[in-house]
Amino acid sequence: MSSDRFVYVTYIRTTADKLWDALLRPEFTRRYWYDCRHESTWEKGAEWRLIAPDGRVTDRGQVLEIDRPRRLVLSWRNELFAAAEGHSSCTFEVEPAGDVVKLTVIHEIDGAKSKLIEAVSGGWPTVLSSLKSLLETGESLEMTRHWPEGL
């Protein structure tokens, strides 16, 4: 079976611990991820959910692997437009690289021409650029501070 995949790499002027907290803690995610928040205990096998400001669950899955602050692997199912595709896998790799941290996000799913991978190919660069701005300047990108109208 073929698979569809999106990979994004960025370098952020921060520490691995600060980046890790920004990826998982709701008070951070709300600031750069369209006012959404994660809910999870962040233990292997735990469920996780991404919650929109109106309380809807936009994405959900399970923590498949967690090694703070280096690696997080989630099963990921989008509930808004790609639930029929089932679960994908999203891997976050955090690596110190001198005075910066390298963040690699790999989002993949079995099957070709995935609606989810098409969507995250546009979404991840925006969200991760906003995360980078937040950690480096204290301010996220304006466009990612509020939930988009009509969704």
N, C-alpha and C positions, 0 to 999 in steps of 0.2 A: 504494500500500500504506500502511496506517496504521502508526503507531508508538506505543510505550508509553514513558513517560519519568518519571523522578523527579529533582527538583532540590532541593538542600539548600544553604542559605547560613548561615554563622555568622561571627562576629567573635571573634578570639582575641587576647588580650594577649600578643603575642610578635613576633618578627621573621619576615620572609619566609624567610630562610635556616634558622632553627630549625624553622619549620613544614615546610619542604621536607624537611629531614633526618628529621623525625618521620614524614612520610608514606612515606619510602622505605627508611630504614635499619632492618634487622632488630632491632637492640637497642632501638629505640623501638617498632616495631609490636608486638612481643611484649608490651609493657607495657600497651597499650590495646586490642589487637585479638585478644582471646581466646587469647593466647599463640601467635599465628600469626606467620609471618615471610614477607617477600618474598624472592624470588631473581631477580635480573636484573643485567645490566651497566648498565642504564638509559641505553642509547643507542638512537637511532631505528632501528627494525627488529629490535631485540633481543627475545627471548622473555622473559616474566616469569611467575612462578608464586607463588601464595599457598599456603604449606605449613602444615598443621595440626601441632600438637605431636606427633601420632603418626606424622608423616611423609607422610601423604596429601596429595596436591595437591587443594585445594578449588576453586581457580580458576586459570585460565591464559589467556594471550593474548600479545599483542605490543605493544611500545611503538610507537605510531603517530606521536607527536609529543612532543618534550621540549624545554622552554625553561626551564632552571633560573634562578631559582626562581619562575617565573611560571605555567607551563602544562605539564600532562602529560595526554596522551590515550592511553588503552589500549584495545585490543580485549580483550574480557572474556568468557570462557566459564566458567560454573559447572559443575563436575564432579560435584557431590553430588546435585543434584535438577533441574537445568535444562539439562543438556548437549544434549538434543534440540532446544532452542530456538536453538542455535548461538551465534554471537558477538554480544555487545552492545558498546556503546562507553561508556567512562567517562572523563569529563573533569574534571580538577582545575584550578581557576583560583585563583591566589594573588595578591592585590592589596594593597599597603600602603594603609592608610586612617587616616592620622594616627598615633596611638600604638598602633594595633592592626593586625591583618591580616585582610582579608576572604577567607574560603575558600568557594568555590562548587564543589559536586560535582554533575555532571549525568550521570546514568546512563540510557541509552536503548537501545532495541532495535526493530528492524522487527517489526511485528505487534502486535496488540492483546491485552490481558489476559495479559500475560507473567507466568509464575510467578516469573521472576527479578526483574522490577521490583516485583512484589508483595513478595517477600522483602527486597529492598534498601530498600524504603520503610520497613520496620521496622528493618532492620539498620543502615543508614547513620546515622540519628539517634543510635543508641546508641553506635556506634563513634566517631563524630565528637564527641559530647559527652564521651566518655572522653578522646579526644585533647586537646580543649580543656582539660579539667580537668588532665591531665598537664602540659601546657605552662604553664598559669597557676599551678598549685599544687604541681607536682612529684609528684602522686599521680593515677593513673587511677581510674576508677570500679571499685569492687570487682567488680561483675558482669561486667566485661570482661577480667579478669585471667587467667581460666582457660577452657579449652575446655569448652563445655556438654556435660554427660553425655548420652549417647544419640545423639550425632551422628557 
